[in-house]
Amino acid sequence: MTKSILLIGAGELGLAILETLLEHPSKPEITVLLRPSSNTDLSSYGTRVRVLHGDISLSVEELAALFEEFEVIVSAIGFTSGPGSQLKLAKAVLQSQGVKKHYVPWQFGVDYDTIGRGSSQPLFDEQLDVRDLLRSQSQDQITWTIISTGLFTSFLFNPAFGVVDFHPDKKAEKTKKVTVTALGSWDNKLTITSAENIGLFTNRILLDHSEPEEGVIFVGDDTVTFGTLAQVLEEKGWQVEKRLATVEELENDLRQNTEDVGARYKLVWARGRGVAWDLDECWNKRNRVETGGVAEWIERNLK
């Protein structure tokens, strides 16, 4: 039976999910929710993708009305949507009438259950609020899937994260130079997954069987230490300068500037809880969905 899917957002992850949904043999009916002011152009997809205009600034009741016709709702809007947005969307899905819903909230990231409340990143508490709300519901009312992906691979290599920082003059030199900053310890681990593979895993989890797989599902392309990351970059021809940012240093940075979002995020990985898991236990490994690790990503994306 063809499923009607609403995809909320069309950023890096939203487009990756959209592309893989379109390739799935079950041929779901796909609608993308975009803000009326959005410049995103999906016309190249033709009639395969319908655009629905709406904004998460709408009330819960208004959003619930927008969601009525859809069987599966996938949220691909992250923390940039602002505090309260994730919980609002979950409440709107629960209030929505019409067909029974399966919800995939924006939880594409770390293991919030393990990290717990009161972490250095206050937005993580809202993620736990969403989980508590979904777990309190009867399966007769709604089913849900949370896909834990670890860090997006592209964000690991984004200087804004503060781990991999490419020297600005690298194109002018024969030697490619980069600074790698370990968070907490060189032995600390992190799990990473590319947006493209998150899209692939999401559509297969939702569509490979007559009913989507439920609960918290862990996926991952690779789990590496910061030391291994530096080593792989060296093996790929980069001259690596190594730096260690200790928990104490990052805590001091946050005390000096309580609004330092970068320090809040980096402290989560520096403390090393809920940010890495065994790949052998991941959904993609158990289902023999082969993906490349960090070395392959570097080979494809860093020239």
Buried (B, 14 or more C-beta within 10 A) or exposed (E): EEBBBBBBBBEBBBBBBBBBBBEBEBEBBBBBBBBEEBEEEBEEBEEBBEBBEBBBEBEBEEBBBBBEBBBBBBBBBBBEBEEEBBBBBBBBBBBBEEBEBBBBBBBBBBBBEEBEEEBBBEBBBBBBBBBEBBEEBEEEEBBBBBBBBBBBBBBBBEEEBBBBBBBEEBEEEEEBBBBBBBBBBBEBBBBBBBBBBBBBBBBBBBBEEEEBBEEBBBBBBBBBBBBBBBBBBBEBEBBBEEEBBEBEBBBEBBEEEEEBEBBBBBBBBBBBEBBBBEBEEBBBBEEEBEBBBBBBBBEEEBE
